[in-house]
Amino acid sequence: MNDQTRERPSDYFKDWKEREALAEAMIPLVGKLSRENSVKTYIYGHSLVNRSVLDLMQDHRYVRQIEQNELSEYETYPVIKALASLDLGTAHIDVGRIAVDYEAEGRPAGLSVKKYVKQVVSELIGSNAKPVVKPRDVVLYGFGRIGRLMARLLVEKAEGGDTLRLRAIVVRRGKAANDLVKRASLLRRDSVHGPFDGTIRVDEERQSFVANGNEVKVIYANSPAEVDYTEYGIENAIIIDNTGMWRDSEGLSQHLQCKGASKVILTAPGKGEMKNIVHGINDEEIMDSDDIISAASCTTNAIAPPLKALDDEYGIITGHVETVHAYTNDQNLIDNYHKADRRGRSAVLNMVLTETGAAKAVGKVLPQLLGKLTGNAIRVPTPNVSMAILNLSLKQEITAQELNEYMRGVALHSPLRKQIDYSNSPEVVSSDFVGSRHACVFDSEATIVNGKQAVIYLWYDNEFGYSCQVFRILEQMAGIHYSSYPKVD
């Protein structure tokens, strides 16, 4: 499978059409695995479910970019076909990794693809194990940028309805008579993330909207005290508070006074002794007894994974984090009064120097870096996708090539591969990372190293990438655990 040894096709167009046909043949098999077996298939972490032919082909091309081999539909289609022929239990299966492993292990051993695949997933055949005993209700308290993206994720990952179920959103009633229609319209169309992938209908009589068959009640309330979730058939719900109105345990505990609510996730940095969790870094701190958890900030989620990886390998003495951040709703479109310094100036016309607590917040999730980092932020006139620049003093001398190769390995083959993506393109810009599901994307072309000094650049979708991190915390708090294959990278 090495790119150097593979023969180039004599007819590129013919080769394309053959691979296109294989990708098209994958779609019903991927759908069958997902629908009938609750098996989610991936190529190096990129989900294959509900993807177009060209999407699937691009996912294959992505592997060449960072794994330095030409993973082809010729290799992955037989793996997917073999999986679809088996009676499998619920799992997440990376067919790209299995295909690569087969070329390295199975083919030299004389095994057919089907026999090799059966061997890899043997524990899963005939399994009736479920990722969670009982489906868990979820409520979105607030329906802003993060709330609507969480709704998209929850609908997308509803599967057979036996894991997480988005049951309701809680909002203050707007002044418009058609408030419900407007809420649904904001979910349906998004200027940054594009249209909703599916169908949405409004049922005003039931005060709900239906997204891809998922009925979501719209509850109007000015405070948690006004809500009784059991009136809507909602029990033991996890409340995702994305309003930012309350940032401490006392304020967020209001949700726990509501009938039908059991746990709370805050989509902002928590204050006081509240646990701030960055999934992939300190999620092992989440206990069954925890009823209020903070998902930290988008920037903390972006910088903590690469900081941990670099500290583990090279040791960090000190560092500075400079965030070039997209503007947010907290800023003004045109100059107007704002309680914070500089943020009153027009967000769409200015670069706005402001503070960030992310550098200090990293100490809450990576105690070994407490007091070692400083930070600042510049808000810039783009609506989404930000950048974090880490200027680090390391304990040992390295080269840019060594650092990049190490981070490529981390992105591909470490437990942090869901958090860190890798780019080696010299042409990428911020809009290329809209929709990234990783906490950050390491830009290898921008790396600067001088002895023990290293400067690295990290892109991150501060809306969707962060929402994916919140979703991972949500699954863990709900007790949802998937078997993953292959077992070992």
N, C-alpha and C positions, 0 to 999 in steps of 0.2 A: 504493500500500500504506500510505499514511499514515493513521493512525487518525482524523485530523480529516476526511479526505475520503471515507472509506468510509461507505456508507449503512448505517444500522442495519437489521437484518432486521425486517420487519413482524411476523413470527412467530418468536420466539426458539426455541420448542420444535421447530418444523419445521427451522429452521436447524441446531439442535443435532443432530437425527437425521440430517440430510444429511451433516454433518461427521463424525459418528460412523461412518456407513457408509463414508466415504472412508478414515478411519483404519483401519477393519476391513479394507478392501481393500488397504491398504498392507502389512499384516503378512506375507502370503505372498510379496509382491514383495521386501520387505526380507530375509526368510528365504532366498529364492532367490539374491539377490545375495550374501549372506553365505556360504551353503553351497556354491554352485556356482562363484562367481567370487572368493570371499574378499574381497568388497567390503563394507566396514563403512560404514553410512550414519549420519549425524548431523543434528541440528538445533541449530545454534549450540553444538556440542561435546557435546550430549546424545545418547548412542547410542540408536539406534532398534531395535537387535537384541534379540530376546527380550523385547519390551515389550508390555504389554496395550493395548487400545484407549484406555482412559482415561489410561494413561501417555503415550501419543502425543499425546493432546489436551492434556494438561497441559504437555508440552514446547512445543507451539505457543503456549500461553498465556504461558509463561515469556518468550518473545521479546518479547511486548508489554510486559511489565514493565520490561525494561531497554533494549530497542531503540526503544521508543516507536512501534511500529507493530503492526498486527494481522495477523501472519503466520497464514495460514489453511491448513487442509487443502486448500482449493480451489487454492492455489498450489503446495503441495508434492507432492500426489498426482501431477499430470502429470509432475513432475520425476522422481519415483521410477519411474513407469511407463516413461518414456523411458529411464532408466538400465537397467531390467530388460530392455529390448528389444535392448540392445547387447552385443556380445561383449567384455567388459571384463577387464583384468588386475587383480591385487591392488592395492587402494588404500583410502584413507579419503576419503569424499566427504560434504561437508556440504551436504545438500539444502536446508536452510534458507537458507544464504547464496546458493546458486545461484538459489533462487526469488526472493530479494530482488534479486539482480543482474539477473535476467531482467526484472523489473518496471521496473528503472531503465535497462537497456541493450537487452535483447533485444526487448521489446514495442515500444518506440519505433522500433526499427530494422526492424520488420515481420517479425521471425523468429518461427516457431512455437516452442513450447516444445521439441519434439523436436530441431529444427535447432539451437537455442541450446545445449541440453545436449550434443549431439554435438560442437559446436564447442568447448565448455569442456573436455571429456574426450577430445579427439581423439587425444592422445598415448597414451591408455590402451587404445584400441580395438585388439583383436587382440594385446595385449601378453602375453608369457609370463613376464615378469620376476617373480621371487619376492622377498619382503622379506628372505629369508636363504637361503643356498645349501643348508644342511642343518639339520634340526630340532635344537634345543639342549636337552639334558637339564638339569633344574633339581632341586635337592634343598633341602628346608627343614630346617635344623638347629635343632631346637626347634619346638614346636607350641603356643605360647601365643597371646596376643591377636593379635599381628601375624602370626605363623606361619599361623594359621587363616584370617585375612583374605587373606593372600597366596595361600593354597590356593584360596580362593573365586575370586580374580581369575585365577589361572592356569587353573583349570577353565573359567571363563567365557570366557576369551580363547584357549582351545585351538584354536579354528577347526577346520581340517582335520588338525590334528596336525603341521603342517609348519613351525611356528615354535618356540614354547616348549612343552616337555612336562614337567609335574610328574611325576617318576619315583619319588620317595621322600621320606619324612620320617624324621628321626633323633631319637629320644627315649630317655630313661632308662625302663626298665621299671618300671611302677607296682606297688603292692602287691596290687592287685585281680587276681583270676584272669582276669577278662574285660577286661583292659587295652585290647585292640584295639577291642572294642565301645565302650568308654568314649571312646576317642580319636575314633572315627567319630561318636559321638553329640554330642560337643562341636562338631564341624564341622557337623553336621546342624541343631543348634538353638543359637541365640545370643540371650541376653536383651536385648542392645542392638541388634544388627543384624538380628534376625529369622531365620526359617528359611532354610536353604540352598535356593537356587533350582534345584531338580532332584532327582535321586535318588541315594542312597548305599546301597551294600550292602557287607557285610563278608564277606571270603573268608578265614576263619581258617586253612584248609589252606595257602593261599599266603601267609599273613601279610601281607594287604593289604586295602585298601578300594577300592571302585570308585565314583567320583563322576562321574556323567554319562558313563559309558563309559571314563573315565580310570582305569586301574589304578595305584594309588599304594602302593608297598611301605612297610611300617613296619619300620624298622631299629632294633633296641634296642642302645644303646651308652652307655657312661659317658664316653667321650672320643673325639675324632676318630681316635686311634691304633688304635682297635678296628675301624675300618670299612674295607672294601675294596669300593668301589662296583662294580667290574667283576664281582664275583660276582653282581650283580643285573642285569647287562647295561647298566650305566650308564657312559657314557664322556663325557669332556670336559665335565663338569657344572659349572654355576655353583652354588655353595653359598650359600644365604642364611642367615646366622647371626643368628637373632633371639632368642638366649638372653641376650645381654649379658654373658656370662661373660668374654669376652676383648674388649678394646677397643683393643689395640695390634697392630701388624703381627706382632710376635713370637708373640703368642698365637694370632692368626688364621691364621698360616702353618701351624699344625698341620693345618688342613684340606687344604692343598696337598700334604701328605705322603701323603694318601690316594690310592690308585690310583683313577683315574676322575674325579678332581676337578681343575679347572683355574683357577677364579677364585672369589673370595669377595666377597660384599656384606654389610656389617655394618649392621644396622638400629638404630644408635645412634651418638652422636657418637664419632668415632675420636680416639685420642690420638696424640701425637707428630707425625711428619711425614706420617702417612696423609692421603690426599686426602679431604676432606669435600665431598660433592657435593650441591647442591640443584638438582634438574633444572629447567631453564629459566633458571638463573642462571649456573652455571659448569660445566655438563655438557660444554662443549667441551674441558675439561681431561682428560676420560677418553680415554686412549690405548689402542690395541690391546695394548700391552705391560703395562698395569696389571693386576695379578692380585688386588689387595685394595683395595676402595673402601668408604668409609663413606657412608651416605645421610643423615648428620647426624641431628638430632633433629626431632621433629614441630614443635616451636616454631620452630626455625631455618628449617624449610621454610615455615612459615606467615608469618614476618615478613620474610624476605629478599626475596621478589618485590615486595611493596609498597614496601619500603625502597628497592630499586633504582629502581622506577618514580618515586618521589617525589624521590629524589636526582638522577636524570637530568633531571627537569623543573624542580625548584625549588632543589635543593641543600640538603643537610642539614648544619647546623653541629654540633648536639649533639642527643641524645635520650635518653629513658628508656623502657624496655619493661617493662610490668607484665603478667604472665601470670596469668589466672584459669583455673586448670587443673583438669580432672577428676581425681579420685583414681585411683591406679594400684595394681597388685599389690605395689608396693614398700612401700606403707603398711599399717598394721594396721587390721583391722576394729574392734577394741576396743583400749583402752590396753594396750600391752605394750612390752617393751624393743626399741629400735631404735638402731643405731649413729649415725644422723644426728639432728641437733637437730630437735625437734618432731614428726618423722615417726612417732614411737612412739604418738602420740595418735590416737584413733579417727578414721579417715578419713570415716566416714559420719555423724559427729556434729559435726564441727568444720570451720571454715576454718583451714587450717594454713599459716602463713607459712613459706616455705622459699626456697632459692636456685634460680636457673636460670643455666645457662651459655650460654643462647641468645644473649644480647646480645653476649657476647665472641666466641661462635662465628661470628656473622655476619661478623666480620672475616676469617675464613678463606675465606669465599665471596665477600665484597665487601670487598676490601682497602682501598678508599677510605673505608670507615666504621670502620676499626680504631681503637679508642680513643675513638670519639665517642659510644658508647652505654653506658648502665648498665642493669641489669635486676634484677628480683626476681619472685617467684612466690607465688601463694596457691593452695593446693590446696583445692578445695571439694567438698561432698558430692553430686556428680553423677558417673555412671560413664563418661561420654563426652561429647565436644564441649567445647572450651575457647575462651577468648577472649584475644587479645593487644591491649593498649592501648598505642599508640605516642604519646608526648608529644614532639613534635619542634620544634626551633628551625630555621626555614628561612632561606635567604639572601634571600628576597624576600617582600613582602606579597602575600597572596592572599585570596580569599573562600572560604567553605565551598562555595558553588555552583560556583565555578571548579574547586576541588579535586575535588569529586564528579564533575563532568562529565569531567574529565581521567581519573579512575580508571574511570569507566564506559567510556570509550574504550579504556583499557588492557585491561579485562576482556573487551571484545568484539572488538577489532580488532588487538591487539598480539601479539607472540610469547609474551607471558605469559598468554594467555587460558586455557591449561590449568591455570595455577597460581592465578590470581585470578578469583574469581566476584564478582558484584555483587548487592547487595540494596537495594531502595528501599522496603521495607515497614516501617511503624512498629510492626508487631505481632509480628515474629519473635522467637523465644526459642531457647535452645540446642538443644532437641530437634528443631527444624525442620531442623537441619543434619546430623543423623545420616545417614550414607551419602553425604555430599558427596564428590565425586571431585577437588575442587580442593584445593590446599594451604591456601587461606584464602578467606573470603568477606568482601568489604568491605561494611560496614554504613553506607550513605550517610546514613541518618537520624540516626546518632549523631555524625556529624562535628562538631567544634568548631574554629573558626578565629578567632583574634584577632591580626590583623596578620600577623606572621611566626611566630606560635605556632599549631601545629596539633595537635589530638588526634584520632586515628582509631582505630576499633574494628574488629577482625578476628575473625570466628568461624572455627574450624577443627575438623573431625573429626580429633582427634589419633590415631585408630586407622585409619579407612578412608581418609581423605584422605591421610594419611601413607603408607599402604600403596600407594596409587596412584602417589605420587611414587617410591617404591622400585621399583615395577613399571616405570616409565619408565626408570629407571637400568638395570634388568635388561635391558630390550629393547636399550638402547644398548650395553651390555657384550656382548650376544649378537650384535651386528652387524645387528640388525633395523631396517630402514628402510622406511617406507611412503610411497608417493606420495600427496600430499594435494591435494584439489580443493575449491573453486577455488584456483588457484595464488596469487592476490593478493587480500588483503582489500579 
